[in-house]
Amino acid sequence: MNKVPMTVAGEQSLREELEHLKSVERPQVINAIAEAREHGDLKENAEYHAAREQQGFIEGRIQEIEGKLSASQVIDVTKLPKTGKVIFGVTVELINLQNDEEVRYRIVGEDEADIKEGRISVTSPIARALIGKEESDTVLVRTPGGDVEYEIASVEHL
């Protein structure tokens, strides 16, 4: 099985979601199913069918999270030597060489990615172009909107 890289925060977030699903969501849907059963004929009982559908979603998500956690490789970038190289978990500051615009991204696992929060997936085109490069290197990133050239201004282990 392939290892799924994730940050310490990403693992914690998945564990919290799993705990919430098991301790709050699952018992609520079980109660909803029991309550809907008391209303009689299950064939025409929309509440029962909705609760069963919700139960299927919750159980599927629990299995998905447990699978990811069992295959996870948690990487704590703060414990790795600071070499100036772009690796999983670091925060990079980039300068767009076409317009001098600065952007900051943290390279994280797929489940943790949120571009609005400045977190990009390790599998994204930008991250793939950056991995292995060093501070002050120039990187060409191929995006759907065209090629963009960046200079790596800094690499931080936060």
Phi, psi and omega per residue, in radians:
M1 nan 2.368 3.124
N2 -1.249 2.454 3.087
K3 -1.319 2.487 3.115
V4 -1.861 1.934 -3.125
P5 -1.262 2.429 3.043
M6 -2.679 2.725 3.123
T7 -1.423 2.947 3.101
V8 -1.046 -0.756 3.134
A9 -1.119 -0.669 3.114
G10 -1.116 -0.747 3.106
E11 -1.114 -0.777 -3.137
Q12 -1.048 -0.739 3.136
S13 -1.094 -0.758 3.107
L14 -1.137 -0.713 3.120
R15 -1.103 -0.682 3.106
E16 -1.150 -0.731 3.111
E17 -1.111 -0.736 3.122
L18 -1.062 -0.801 3.133
E19 -1.072 -0.748 3.125
H20 -1.096 -0.776 3.134
L21 -1.073 -0.742 -3.089
K22 -1.318 -0.653 -3.030
S23 -1.662 -0.359 -3.101
V24 -2.049 -1.034 -3.032
E25 -1.138 -0.827 -3.098
R26 -1.054 -0.880 3.122
P27 -1.068 -0.620 3.126
Q28 -1.120 -0.767 -3.108
V29 -1.246 -0.577 3.073
I30 -1.106 -0.739 3.088
N31 -1.125 -0.689 3.133
A32 -1.125 -0.676 3.108
I33 -1.150 -0.787 -3.140
A34 -1.078 -0.724 3.141
E35 -1.156 -0.726 -3.140
A36 -1.167 -0.578 3.118
R37 -1.113 -0.585 -3.117
E38 -1.178 -0.293 -3.108
H39 -1.440 0.053 3.024
G40 1.769 -2.399 -3.003
D41 -0.836 2.002 -3.071
L42 -1.360 -0.376 -3.104
K43 -1.107 -0.657 -3.079
E44 -1.939 0.390 -3.074
N45 -1.748 1.741 -3.082
A46 -1.135 -0.638 3.133
E47 -1.073 -0.728 3.141
Y48 -1.106 -0.825 -3.109
H49 -1.147 -0.664 3.099
A50 -1.139 -0.722 -3.142
A51 -1.167 -0.701 3.102
R52 -1.123 -0.686 3.108
E53 -1.121 -0.759 3.104
Q54 -1.098 -0.693 3.114
Q55 -1.088 -0.725 3.111
G56 -1.082 -0.725 3.107
F57 -1.101 -0.817 -3.110
I58 -1.091 -0.810 -3.132
E59 -1.120 -0.668 3.099
G60 -1.120 -0.743 3.138
R61 -1.168 -0.677 3.090
I62 -1.050 -0.813 3.123
Q63 -1.088 -0.732 -3.138
E64 -1.073 -0.825 -3.133
I65 -1.129 -0.780 3.130
E66 -1.055 -0.675 3.096
G67 -1.124 -0.754 3.129
K68 -1.146 -0.734 -3.139
L69 -1.157 -0.645 -3.137
S70 -1.239 -0.457 3.134
A71 -1.734 0.097 -3.028
S72 -1.331 2.614 2.994
Q73 -2.164 1.747 -3.078
V74 -1.397 2.189 -3.105
I75 -2.017 2.042 3.087
D76 -1.727 1.728 -3.039
V77 -1.132 -0.396 -3.133
T78 -1.216 -0.304 3.141
K79 -1.680 -0.007 -3.135
L80 -1.669 2.617 3.132
P81 -1.123 2.469 3.140
K82 -1.483 1.798 -3.081
T83 -1.830 -0.157 -3.059
G84 1.491 -0.003 3.124
K85 -1.558 2.557 3.091
V86 -1.432 2.067 3.101
I87 -2.337 3.011 3.108
F88 -0.984 2.338 3.052
G89 1.668 -0.274 -3.110
V90 -1.387 2.833 3.012
T91 -1.865 2.203 -3.126
V92 -1.979 2.480 3.021
E93 -1.894 2.193 -3.066
L94 -2.075 2.586 3.040
I95 -2.024 2.099 3.091
N96 -1.251 2.043 -3.055
L97 -1.279 -0.265 3.096
Q98 -1.386 -0.638 -3.054
N99 -2.271 0.149 3.135
D100 1.043 0.323 3.112
E101 -1.352 2.390 3.123
E102 -1.765 2.418 3.060
V103 -2.344 2.648 3.090
R104 -2.148 2.310 3.100
Y105 -2.339 2.523 2.960
R106 -1.870 2.289 -3.115
I107 -1.554 2.038 -3.020
V108 -2.289 3.108 3.083
G109 -1.235 2.898 -3.063
E110 -1.028 -0.691 -3.107
D111 -1.239 -0.360 -3.065
E112 -1.618 -0.245 -3.024
A113 -1.066 2.344 3.071
D114 -2.748 1.747 -3.023
I115 -1.068 -0.571 3.121
K116 -1.132 -0.498 3.122
E117 -1.624 0.012 3.123
G118 1.393 0.383 3.108
R119 -1.943 2.121 3.142
I120 -1.996 2.571 3.138
S121 -1.196 2.504 3.103
V122 -1.065 -0.348 -3.137
T123 -1.638 -0.014 -3.139
S124 -1.236 2.737 3.139
P125 -1.005 -0.693 -3.130
I126 -1.126 -0.868 -3.115
A127 -1.081 -0.748 3.141
R128 -1.065 -0.643 3.124
A129 -1.243 -0.524 -3.058
L130 -1.475 -0.593 -3.051
I131 -0.954 2.252 3.107
G132 1.597 -0.258 3.117
K133 -1.425 2.976 -3.090
E134 -2.191 2.929 3.084
E135 -0.941 2.478 -3.137
S136 1.305 -0.048 3.033
D137 -1.229 2.653 3.023
T138 -1.793 2.360 -3.042
V139 -2.233 2.340 3.062
L140 -1.728 2.117 -3.137
V141 -1.923 2.156 3.101
R142 -1.562 2.018 -3.135
T143 -2.082 2.865 3.102
P144 -1.023 -0.484 3.141
G145 -1.516 0.056 -3.131
G146 2.092 3.004 -3.121
D147 -1.318 2.417 3.104
V148 -2.231 2.348 -3.138
E149 -1.836 2.228 -3.139
Y150 -2.116 2.645 2.932
E151 -1.911 2.374 3.125
I152 -1.438 1.903 -3.098
A153 -1.397 -0.721 3.134
S154 -2.720 2.708 3.078
V155 -2.226 2.075 -3.083
E156 -2.059 2.426 3.073
H157 -1.750 1.520 -3.092
L158 -1.721 nan nan
